[in-house]
Amino acid sequence: YTQEDDLNSLSNILDATLKIQPNLLNIALVNTTGSVIASTSTEPINPDLEFTTWFRYALMFKDIHHFSTPHVENLVREGLDEVFTISKQVQYIEKGDIKAAVLMIDVSTEDLKTLALRTNLGDKGHILITDINNDLVYDSNGECEVEGCASIETGKTLILGGQLMKVDGINMYVNVSTLQDTRWKITTF
């Protein structure tokens, strides 16, 4: 049994995971210098992975899963699909030595967008998802792509729960909750 056998087994597990979850686009194990150890992608790999936010955050905050904001997939050189990347520092064994690496999973944003479009929140109702820093992850009405969005400011004032508030001159019930297993907040208007 060789290290190559181990990498083939790991690649097979990663491929099987992709087949089970169709919204997953890429899964890779990346060493701490940014070189890919194993990946589901058959496309040329981005040579600058060590500069990606998901990679840097996973190394800086090794005890938590990092959920990136949406971006064009950047594991591969010429990514086309919009994803958010889940990454976490993990350990693996190489030739008997324990080494650190980053496990990353690219999740398509399509299911999130489809669900938001199917949700009927009434006139001017919308969904906002923000990260731990209140940076925009997703906006169902597309109006919060610029600074100073009233909906984001309103979402910041509520920690969790809901209340009747005036947003852009309209009385609305605003509810803030968290998304399970993330550090994201979802605000519905």
N, C-alpha and C positions, 0 to 999 in steps of 0.2 A: 504494500500500500504506500503510495507516494504522495507528495504535496500536490502534484498534478491531479491525482485522483480526488483529493479533497476539494480542489478548486472546481473540478467537473461536477462533483456532488453538490457543491454550493450553487453553482450555476443552474443545475437542474432544479433545485429547490426554489430559486428565484424565478425561473421560468414557470414552474408549476403555480406559484403564487400569482403571477400575472394572468394566467389562464383562469384562475378562480375569480379574480377581481378585475373586470373589464375596464374600470375607471382608472386603474393604475397603468401608467405609461412606461416608467422605467424604475428599476431597482438596481442599486449598485452598492458595493462595498469599496470604499476609497481609503487608501492609507493616508497617514498624516501629512504627507508631502503632496497629496493631490493626485496620485497615480491610482488608476482603477485596478483593484484586485480581482473582482468578479462583477459582471454586469449582464443584464438582460438585453441590452441594446446591441444591435448589429451595426449601428451607424458609427462613423468616426467619433471618437470621444474628444470633448473639449480639453485642450492641453492646459487650460488655466483654471481648473476646478478649485485650486487653493484660494482663489480670489472671490469665489462666489459667497454670497451672504449665508446661505444654508450651511456651507462647509465651515466657514469661520465661526458661526454661532454654535455649531455642534461641538467644535473644539473648545470654545470659551466656556460654554455652559454644559459640561459633560453629563450632568445628572438629569437633564430634562430633554424632552423631545422638542425640537424647534419646528414651528410651522411658519414657513415663509409667506410673504404676500405673493399674490399671483404674478407670474412672469412667464416669458417664453422659455420653454424647457432649455436648460443650459448644461445638462450632462453631456449632450451631444453637440458637435460643432455647429450644425445648421438646424437647430430645433425649430419646430413650426407651431407646436401646440401650446396653449396657455395652461399652465399647471401651478399648483402650489407644491412646495417640496417639504416633506417631513424628513428631518434628519436627527440623528442622535449618535453620540460617540459610543462605540462598543469595543469589546476586546475580542481578539482572535489569537489562535496559536499558530506560530510559524516556526517550524523546526524546533519545537519544544519551548520556544520563548513566547511569552504573552506580549502582544502588541496592541496598540490602539489603532482604531480606524473609525471612519464615519460610514454609517449605514444611511443611505438616502432612498426615498421613495417619491417619485413624481406622481401626483394625483391630478387627473384632468379636472378642470373647472366646469366642464360641460354639465355634469349632473347637478351641481350647485345652481348654475344659471337656469337650467330647465325647471328645477323645483321652485325657484323664486318666481319665474314667469307664470307658473301654474297656481301660485298662491294669490287668492283674491283678497286684497287688503282695502278695497274701496278706493274712492277718488283720492288721489294724492298719497295713498298708502304705499309704503315701500319697505324694503329690508336693507339694513346696513350691517356689514360685518367689519369689525375693526380688530387690530391686533393689540397686544399688551401695551403698546405705546400710543394707542388711539390712531394709528395709521390705517388708512383705508385698505381693506382686503377686498371687499365687494360692495357694490351699490346697485340695487336692482333697477333704479330709474336713471342711472348714469349722470346724475346731477352733482355728485360730490367728487368729481375728478379734479376740482380746483380747490385752492385754499379758501378757508372761510365758509365752508359749507355749514348751513344752519343745522342740518340733521346730525352731523358729527358733533357739533358743539352741544346740541341737546343731549345726545347720547353720553357725552362726557359728564354731564351734570347728574345723571342717574348711575349709581353703582350697580345695583340689581333691583329688579322689581319694576313696577309700572305706576304711572300717574297720568292724569289729564294735563296736557300742556298745550301751549300755543306755539306752533311751528310755521314759520312763513305766513303768519296771519290766520292760520287755520287751527281750530281746536281739534286736537287729536289725542287719543290714548297712546302713550309711548311705553313700550315694555322693553326692558333690557335683561338679557339672560346670558349665560355662557354656553359655548359649544363644547360638548363632552370631549375630554382628552386633549383639548387645546387650551391656549391662553387667550382665545378670541372671545369677543363679545358680539352678540347678535342683538340688534335693536330693530324692533318692528314699529312702524308708524301707521 
